[in-house]
Amino acid sequence: MAEEAKGGVALPFILVVLIWSSTWIVIRDQIGSVPASWSVCYRFLLAGIAMAVLARFRGVSLRIGGAGLVFAALLGTAQFVLNFNFVYRAEHYLTSGVVAVVYAMLLIPNSILAWLIFRQPVSRAFIGGSVVAVTGIILMLVHEYHAATVRPDMVLLGAAFSLAGLMSASSANIMQGMEIARRLPMVAVLAWAMLIGAGVDALFAWITVGPPQFEPRIGYMLGIAWLGLAGSVVTFPLYFTLIQRMGAGRAAYTSVLIPVIAMLISTAVEGYRWSALAIGGAVLAVVGMAIALRSKES
């Protein structure tokens, strides 16, 4: 039974780690002639349609009621509007791997908000691990600041966008702990959240940068498909499967591996240059995150 369970989580775990690790560099390629807000809109319009098809294929009704739609709209605004608009803008100024490492810290604001809202306890080991991880992130940002090819203040702006996106994503995570989220089928909620989010993205893009713009480049279109289908529709159900089979604590170990692989991809594709400062920061970030996750699981 143990071997069967192990085999049942190995493939989903590997797929989630590899796919989510790759999305950061694909987002980087999306930044170009098309404004970020329109790229975000296209991604989640495709993802929302595909998630709705998946829901119907599984026999899950998309009727979630008025309260469910309000909840999906709030979730979609936090996760698929604010979060990703901040992410795409952060990658204007920071390498994709560094942004991925910052986002790996999601467990920290999640735990703080859960303590404030739900009074979930936070251990001293978790606090210690978080301090170590944040120290590592700061060292990596200092390296980025000194090695940047853009103005140093733009690096700070990229860090600010990353942190703003991190808090938006954390807010969306905490919303999924609400009672209404436990009552509703998550696939249906995600479908509506993505579709409503795409609508808000389109409105925001039209107001800020004008009518829709699209790049008929094969790489751009494949990137939209990869982010919308593999990076959203495939991975979310797989990650929920991991949570069911492994528990939330062990499933969260994907967030330890994802920034490591994302940094390796960034090194190969973007020519990220390592220094003693960057290496030390990366090691501290991963070790601190592992300590925090371990204490959270306990």
Disulfide bonds with the S-S distance in Angstrom:
none
